[in-house]
Amino acid sequence: MLKNVISVIDGATGSCGKAKVVGEIATDKEINLGAAVTNCMPNAGHTFVSEKGKVTVFRNIPVSVINPKTELFIGPGSAIDMQVFRDEYERVSKYLGDRKIYVHEMVPLIEEKHKQYEREHVKSGSTFKGCGAVSKDKVMRDSELNFFKTYRKAIRCSNEEWLDRLYSHLDNDQEYVMLEGAQGCDLSLNHSGNYPFVTSRNVSTMQLLADSGISSERLLQTIMVIRPFPIRISNVTKTGDVIYTGAYGTGEELTWTQVNLASMYGQYPFKGDVWCYDNHLDIRKVKKFLGHSSETALLQLFGKDYRKKKISDITLLEALELERLMYKGRGISEYETSFLELGMIDSDYPPNTIIDQSEQTSVTQMERRIFDLDINKLKRNCQLNTPSDLYLNFFQHLSYDYYEQKGNFADFYFNRYIRNYFDWLEDKTGVEVTALGTGMKNGDRILKRKLVKEIRKD
């Protein structure tokens, strides 16, 4: 049996940077990527950033479209919102050119009624894009459910036509086939252990294969993309409602301030408050930042009862978060804090500098929550997916010294803190860390060895 299928999956709760990894494989001139398959829905965005910094967000169309020779497939595990799809099609048209996208006949269309159903019924955290509701209608064989027809060069194919074309690549011993995963293993419906704070489907390599109609015997390797500090979506919706969106196993919820300070000053994030730093917490300054904070920021930090919060009860960490969110609201990510006495991390930065590395979700544009890693959850995800490699993205969150660095492991010195972290990950999971993502741009990475294995026949 020819083994030429590469699966790229997220080993946490999403937003680990799958699109970055897919993009690096798709643009590798030594890799003949014949086909790429997605079974994505519009509740998740996949962000590719070119070497020149151009950002493209994908929802349904394979990220591998950036390779002009790769055939593109949207599988029956997908669902399409036509307005979202039209917008995405225009965004990627420069990559697509004259190529066709082959869309399976069993891809349903998300309509407004599906989004409304979720707004009325889902109370455990959702992007409310209609994906779960449309899946419900498909499973129930709803006679009013509509399916994708054709849009420009996105062509609807029968099951037989779709599989025949896909298998022409699977049977070619000179080509790879990419399965582009969506969301993360710790959002999986059945096996994440996070129900009901999950997505509406199972997330695994086996599910990707099943949705694509591919036997597991075809799988060459699974690349599991992870990050040091997993994320979850905001507890605050775009309409200002506060809903709990779940925890991350036993991983303690952190603030972006804790991660920012730790990565810049060479240590693991302190749990709880950060009184270990020389500081001068001043109520007058806190009051100033409160006055300049948006309601969304206050909801995010203090919850729906934020008006009851006494200024005198605000901790140093909360004050630093207020300061960060105020600057972020002004579009400023690098600033000098008023509360801490910090040394210079580099001659390019003045004293007391903080660089905010916080993130927004691709779809809702709300700030992500961030957590310490629950190693047992990652270990379980490795057991369920048997990855050949761990791709540790957002490595700069462990040490900002490596931000946007490129090269091979042998080119870099890793201090004891970092080496111990690698040893810990590999010992607990039984999987080697073979790549470090150091920034958003394509090629911002440090490699231990080639990312993709040679095609083989067993």
C-alpha positions as MATLAB code, in Angstrom:
seq = 'MLKNVISVIDGATGSCGKAKVVGEIATDKEINLGAAVTNCMPNAGHTFVSEKGKVTVFRNIPVSVINPKTELFIGPGSAIDMQVFRDEYERVSKYLGDRKIYVHEMVPLIEEKHKQYEREHVKSGSTFKGCGAVSKDKVMRDSELNFFKTYRKAIRCSNEEWLDRLYSHLDNDQEYVMLEGAQGCDLSLNHSGNYPFVTSRNVSTMQLLADSGISSERLLQTIMVIRPFPIRISNVTKTGDVIYTGAYGTGEELTWTQVNLASMYGQYPFKGDVWCYDNHLDIRKVKKFLGHSSETALLQLFGKDYRKKKISDITLLEALELERLMYKGRGISEYETSFLELGMIDSDYPPNTIIDQSEQTSVTQMERRIFDLDINKLKRNCQLNTPSDLYLNFFQHLSYDYYEQKGNFADFYFNRYIRNYFDWLEDKTGVEVTALGTGMKNGDRILKRKLVKEIRKD';
ca = [
       0.000    0.000    0.000;
       1.318    3.420   -1.007;
       1.706    5.770    1.947;
       1.761    9.405    0.851;
      -0.816   11.165    3.074;
       0.310   13.896    5.473;
      -2.089   14.917    8.247;
      -1.583   18.263    9.981;
      -3.636   18.515   13.168;
      -3.862   20.775   16.194;
      -2.915   19.040   19.433;
      -4.632   21.523   21.760;
      -7.722   23.754   21.580;
      -7.108   25.288   18.176;
      -5.113   28.326   17.046;
      -1.792   26.493   17.285;
      -0.827   27.647   13.792;
      -1.803   24.763   11.499;
      -1.986   27.093    8.508;
       1.604   28.164    9.084;
       2.762   24.525    9.038;
       0.639   23.670    6.004;
       2.015   26.747    4.249;
       5.604   25.760    4.944;
       4.995   22.310    3.456;
       3.058   23.679    0.466;
       5.811   26.186   -0.405;
       8.658   23.691   -0.018;
      10.015   23.205   -3.547;
      11.339   19.746   -2.638;
       7.828   18.484   -1.884;
       5.516   17.553   -4.757;
       2.153   18.273   -3.176;
      -0.358   16.802   -5.617;
      -3.545   17.389   -3.646;
      -4.882   18.993   -0.478;
      -8.168   18.237    1.263;
     -10.088   20.216    3.855;
     -13.240   19.303    5.740;
     -13.467   22.713    7.377;
     -16.424   24.795    8.451;
     -16.550   28.593    8.754;
     -16.418   28.564   12.575;
     -12.622   28.442   12.415;
     -10.122   30.588   10.561;
      -6.695   29.485    9.385;
      -4.192   32.299    8.968;
      -1.306   32.177    6.514;
       1.264   34.983    6.557;
       3.629   35.242    3.605;
       7.339   35.997    3.900;
       6.481   39.620    3.076;
       3.881   39.772    5.851;
       0.701   39.555    3.747;
      -2.062   37.944    5.827;
      -4.680   35.638    4.291;
      -7.381   33.987    6.401;
      -8.834   30.712    5.117;
     -12.142   29.167    6.214;
     -13.114   26.424    3.693;
     -10.548   26.582    0.896;
      -7.304   24.647    1.496;
      -4.344   26.756    2.604;
      -2.345   24.688    0.115;
      -3.852   26.878   -2.629;
      -0.641   28.889   -2.202;
       1.070   26.078   -4.146;
       0.023   26.746   -7.775;
       0.363   23.061   -8.755;
      -1.759   21.509   -5.999;
      -5.292   20.285   -6.741;
      -7.808   21.445   -4.159;
     -10.606   19.427   -2.550;
     -13.371   20.365   -0.117;
     -14.695   17.207    1.506;
     -18.151   16.118    2.709;
     -17.257   16.876    6.332;
     -17.359   20.572    5.432;
     -20.231   23.036    5.543;
     -20.326   26.293    3.593;
     -21.827   29.693    4.337;
     -22.092   31.186    0.851;
     -21.446   34.787    1.895;
     -18.347   33.742    3.818;
     -17.270   31.522    0.920;
     -17.659   34.287   -1.679;
     -15.533   36.627    0.432;
     -12.887   33.949    0.941;
     -12.872   33.086   -2.761;
     -12.086   36.712   -3.602;
      -9.312   36.837   -0.975;
      -7.545   33.771   -2.364;
      -8.225   34.369   -6.069;
      -4.668   35.615   -6.610;
      -3.413   32.206   -5.446;
      -6.139   30.193   -7.163;
      -5.661   31.493  -10.690;
      -7.511   29.338  -13.235;
      -7.635   26.236  -11.069;
     -10.807   24.509   -9.976;
     -11.792   23.600   -6.447;
     -13.524   20.225   -6.246;
     -16.406   20.345   -3.744;
     -18.089   17.121   -2.650;
     -21.826   16.894   -3.357;
     -22.561   16.283    0.358;
     -21.361   19.706    1.547;
     -24.410   21.450    3.061;
     -25.121   25.173    3.072;
     -25.344   27.136    6.319;
     -28.265   29.548    6.374;
     -29.359   32.239    8.802;
     -31.778   29.833   10.499;
     -28.820   27.661   11.543;
     -27.012   30.608   13.153;
     -30.190   31.708   14.905;
     -30.772   28.184   16.238;
     -27.310   28.205   17.828;
     -27.798   31.661   19.345;
     -30.966   30.365   20.998;
     -29.748   26.945   22.111;
     -25.968   26.899   22.623;
     -24.969   28.242   26.041;
     -21.534   26.650   26.466;
     -19.404   28.850   24.217;
     -19.706   29.065   20.446;
     -18.858   31.260   17.493;
     -22.536   30.898   16.476;
     -21.659   30.327   12.807;
     -24.338   27.646   12.329;
     -21.966   24.704   11.943;
     -23.452   22.506   14.655;
     -27.005   23.281   13.590;
     -26.396   22.473    9.926;
     -24.683   19.217   10.947;
     -27.786   18.346   12.995;
     -30.006   18.897    9.962;
     -27.726   16.790    7.779;
     -27.744   13.878   10.241;
     -31.550   14.135   10.529;
     -31.881   14.126    6.721;
     -33.857   17.355    6.802;
     -35.657   17.652    3.453;
     -35.244   21.445    3.501;
     -31.453   21.294    3.822;
     -29.679   22.816    0.816;
     -26.339   21.650   -0.541;
     -23.542   23.491   -2.333;
     -24.098   23.769   -6.082;
     -21.228   25.509   -7.854;
     -19.605   28.915   -7.508;
     -17.301   30.123  -10.263;
     -14.438   27.586  -10.357;
     -15.556   25.806   -7.202;
     -17.200   22.816   -8.855;
     -19.702   20.474   -7.218;
     -18.727   16.840   -7.841;
     -20.604   13.615   -7.299;
     -19.169   11.234   -4.741;
     -17.701    9.042   -7.501;
     -16.199   11.939   -9.439;
     -14.689   13.447   -6.284;
     -13.119   10.189   -5.091;
     -11.836    9.223   -8.551;
     -10.002   12.529   -8.853;
      -8.628   12.368   -5.306;
      -7.456    8.767   -5.726;
      -5.548    9.676   -8.882;
      -3.239   11.526   -6.468;
      -3.345    8.919   -3.720;
      -2.188    6.281   -6.222;
       0.681    8.413   -7.548;
       3.961    7.432   -5.868;
       5.502   10.769   -6.850;
       2.946   12.929   -5.036;
       1.918   13.774   -1.489;
      -1.668   14.382   -0.384;
      -2.264   16.819    2.476;
      -5.110   16.613    4.979;
      -5.529   20.055    6.532;
      -7.042   19.760   10.008;
      -9.473   22.215   11.568;
      -9.811   23.270   15.213;
      -8.065   21.195   17.911;
      -8.077   17.786   19.585;
      -9.118   19.332   22.901;
     -12.297   20.618   21.272;
     -13.210   17.147   19.994;
     -16.815   16.176   20.660;
     -16.245   12.705   22.112;
     -12.661   12.304   23.321;
     -11.498   15.714   24.557;
     -13.000   15.361   28.026;
     -14.215   18.979   27.737;
     -17.886   18.404   26.891;
     -20.001   20.570   26.575;
     -17.279   23.185   25.952;
     -16.390   21.579   22.634;
     -16.967   21.918   18.927;
     -19.720   20.056   17.053;
     -17.544   17.258   15.648;
     -14.671   14.919   16.407;
     -11.150   16.210   15.807;
      -8.462   13.645   14.990;
      -6.394   12.282   12.139;
      -8.750    9.309   11.881;
     -11.681   11.688   11.478;
      -9.836   13.599    8.754;
      -9.217   10.351    6.902;
     -12.822    9.192    7.340;
     -14.282   12.527    6.184;
     -12.039   12.406    3.118;
     -12.844    8.793    2.212;
      -9.227    7.667    2.695;
      -8.106    4.424    4.326;
      -5.809    4.746    7.344;
      -3.408    2.452    5.473;
      -2.590    5.425    3.240;
      -1.304    7.587    6.105;
       2.399    8.418    5.975;
       2.638   10.734    8.971;
       0.768   13.003   11.343;
       2.341   16.313   12.296;
       0.820   17.564   15.548;
       1.010   21.323   15.974;
       1.052   22.555   19.574;
       1.839   25.703   21.525;
       3.404   26.189   24.984;
       0.278   27.864   26.351;
      -3.049   26.688   24.862;
      -5.911   29.092   24.269;
      -9.688   29.183   24.423;
     -12.126   31.692   22.984;
     -13.162   34.750   24.973;
     -15.850   34.593   27.658;
     -17.203   37.844   26.192;
     -19.189   37.694   22.957;
     -19.193   40.397   20.303;
     -22.595   41.517   21.590;
     -21.231   41.998   25.120;
     -22.726   38.864   26.695;
     -20.601   36.978   29.221;
     -20.666   33.183   28.812;
     -18.247   30.606   30.152;
     -16.319   28.974   27.299;
     -14.516   26.282   29.278;
     -11.183   25.639   30.942;
      -8.158   23.684   29.743;
      -8.011   20.545   31.868;
      -5.877   21.177   34.947;
      -3.987   23.974   33.189;
      -4.244   27.177   35.206;
      -5.668   30.160   33.358;
      -2.978   32.765   32.805;
      -3.049   36.373   31.714;
      -1.248   37.721   28.690;
       0.748   39.910   31.087;
       2.170   36.813   32.790;
       3.151   35.302   29.436;
       4.572   38.581   28.126;
       6.790   39.130   31.170;
       7.986   35.531   31.315;
       8.928   35.338   27.633;
      10.815   38.644   27.733;
      12.703   38.022   30.942;
      13.622   34.351   30.488;
      11.441   32.398   32.877;
       8.281   30.331   33.039;
       5.138   32.371   33.862;
       4.575   32.999   37.561;
       1.299   31.580   38.830;
      -0.987   34.023   40.605;
       0.092   37.627   41.094;
       3.482   39.027   40.049;
       4.658   40.754   43.239;
       8.093   39.241   42.597;
       8.859   42.234   40.344;
       9.865   45.560   41.833;
       6.729   47.648   41.508;
       4.912   50.774   42.505;
       1.204   50.069   42.408;
      -0.549   53.423   42.677;
      -4.329   53.740   43.042;
      -4.311   57.019   41.103;
      -2.709   55.307   38.116;
      -5.136   52.395   38.395;
      -8.060   54.830   38.380;
      -6.652   56.490   35.266;
      -6.455   53.183   33.381;
      -9.937   52.197   34.535;
     -11.254   55.420   33.081;
      -9.631   54.696   29.729;
     -10.746   51.051   29.502;
     -13.549   49.870   27.225;
     -16.515   47.955   28.574;
     -15.331   44.864   26.679;
     -11.945   45.076   28.419;
     -13.580   45.433   31.835;
     -15.939   42.509   31.156;
     -12.988   40.426   30.023;
     -10.940   41.196   33.125;
     -13.515   41.392   35.923;
     -16.632   39.680   34.536;
     -20.195   40.974   34.327;
     -20.048   42.415   37.865;
     -17.135   44.700   36.993;
     -18.961   47.768   38.291;
     -18.801   46.315   41.804;
     -15.014   46.037   41.711;
     -13.335   48.315   44.263;
     -10.234   50.148   43.056;
      -8.512   49.426   46.363;
      -8.964   45.680   45.753;
      -7.285   45.651   42.327;
      -4.119   43.565   42.340;
      -0.849   44.378   40.625;
      -1.552   41.771   37.951;
      -5.015   43.212   37.288;
      -3.523   46.709   37.072;
      -0.983   45.490   34.527;
      -3.780   43.881   32.522;
      -5.754   47.130   32.600;
      -2.702   48.957   31.311;
      -2.117   46.375   28.572;
      -5.738   46.394   27.427;
      -5.791   50.214   27.348;
      -2.728   50.306   25.104;
      -4.063   47.461   22.983;
      -7.284   49.395   22.462;
      -5.128   52.153   20.979;
      -3.306   49.720   18.717;
      -0.081   49.804   20.778;
       1.691   46.503   21.475;
       5.040   47.815   22.727;
       5.003   50.192   25.681;
       6.732   51.180   28.916;
       4.788   50.051   31.944;
       3.978   52.508   34.734;
       3.798   49.813   37.384;
       7.008   47.744   37.212;
      10.746   48.364   37.438;
      12.209   46.118   34.742;
      15.695   45.891   33.334;
      16.496   46.255   29.656;
      16.038   43.013   27.726;
      17.949   44.379   24.752;
      19.695   47.612   23.817;
      16.893   48.219   21.313;
      14.324   48.512   24.107;
      14.195   51.066   26.924;
      13.762   49.974   30.572;
      10.300   48.807   31.713;
       9.375   47.689   28.204;
       6.559   45.201   27.716;
       5.800   43.688   24.322;
       2.221   42.461   24.179;
       1.897   39.144   22.316;
      -1.831   38.708   22.906;
      -3.994   37.390   20.080;
      -7.449   37.737   18.608;
      -9.487   34.870   17.183;
      -9.519   34.770   13.380;
     -13.316   34.610   13.215;
     -14.766   36.700   16.083;
     -11.766   39.028   16.571;
     -12.149   38.753   20.353;
      -9.071   38.326   22.540;
      -8.156   34.731   23.276;
      -7.842   33.388   26.803;
      -4.552   31.623   27.547;
      -3.678   28.687   29.823;
      -0.807   26.709   31.221;
      -0.308   23.395   29.420;
      -2.023   20.313   30.860;
       0.577   17.749   29.824;
      -1.768   14.830   30.450;
      -4.203   16.156   27.858;
      -1.408   16.458   25.322;
      -0.218   12.947   26.179;
      -3.753   11.617   25.576;
      -3.993   13.410   22.219;
      -0.691   11.821   21.179;
      -2.024    8.397   22.163;
      -5.140    8.932   20.048;
      -3.295   10.268   16.982;
       0.241    8.753   17.144;
       1.962   11.798   15.623;
       5.431   11.375   14.176;
       6.407   14.942   15.080;
       5.539   17.757   17.457;
       5.706   21.172   15.827;
       6.008   23.632   18.747;
       4.577   26.886   17.457;
       4.620   30.208   19.322;
       8.029   29.266   20.695;
       8.617   32.980   21.333;
       6.117   32.716   24.200;
       8.760   30.711   26.057;
      11.581   33.063   25.144;
      11.208   36.245   23.131;
      14.900   35.976   22.181;
      13.846   33.544   19.450;
      11.182   35.749   17.884;
      11.317   35.435   14.059;
      14.556   33.425   14.211;
      15.249   30.946   11.392;
      17.617   28.032   10.886;
      18.408   24.606   12.277;
      18.589   23.378   15.867;
      22.358   23.035   15.523;
      22.645   26.772   14.805;
      21.206   27.811   18.166;
      22.123   27.623   21.818;
      19.197   26.636   24.030;
      19.664   27.357   27.717;
      18.892   24.804   30.435;
      15.354   26.132   30.933;
      14.501   25.521   27.269;
      16.321   22.177   27.061;
      14.478   20.945   30.140;
      11.202   22.006   28.539;
      11.965   19.957   25.400;
      12.964   16.953   27.511;
       9.758   17.233   29.530;
       7.526   17.356   26.427;
       9.248   14.461   24.719;
       9.430   12.299   27.845;
       5.743   12.743   28.664;
       4.389   12.361   25.124;
       6.901    9.963   23.586;
       7.051   12.218   20.510;
      10.022   14.240   19.322;
       9.919   18.024   19.017;
      11.254   18.486   15.493;
      10.280   22.066   14.667;
       9.859   25.373   16.459;
       7.630   28.103   15.078;
       9.149   31.457   16.003;
       6.812   33.939   14.342;
       3.753   34.328   12.143;
       5.501   34.579    8.785;
       6.107   31.643    6.464;
       9.609   30.343    7.179;
       9.848   31.698   10.736;
      10.967   28.359   12.160;
      13.847   26.360   13.578;
      14.076   22.781   12.271;
      15.720   19.712   13.766;
      15.271   17.677   10.574;
      13.149   17.588    7.427;
       9.522   18.066    8.317;
       8.063   15.618    5.774;
       9.013   11.953    5.460;
       9.819   10.198    2.203;
       6.893    8.522    0.438;
       6.954    4.789    0.991;
       5.203    1.636   -0.138;
       4.515   -1.176    2.312;
];
